[in-house]
Amino acid sequence: MENRQKILLNKKTDAERRARTRRLIEHGAILESIFPALAGLSSEEVKVFLLAVSRLPGVPKLPQDKPQNPDTE
């Protein structure tokens, strides 16, 4: 019984990891399609760029709890 629970937990953890990896890849692809020059930058340079963009006037702040998907509204 305990082994079965470990197997189920491992499957759940693996599915969550795969979902996160997929999301990160998709978000990175979207980011590079909008800002092609980012493809040649280091991770730290991308972070600095995004922080600078996030501080521009008029950039809406996303809620901290859960981002909304405009496609589902």
Helices and strands as residue ranges (DSSP letters): H 2-34, G 36-40, H 43-54, G 70-72
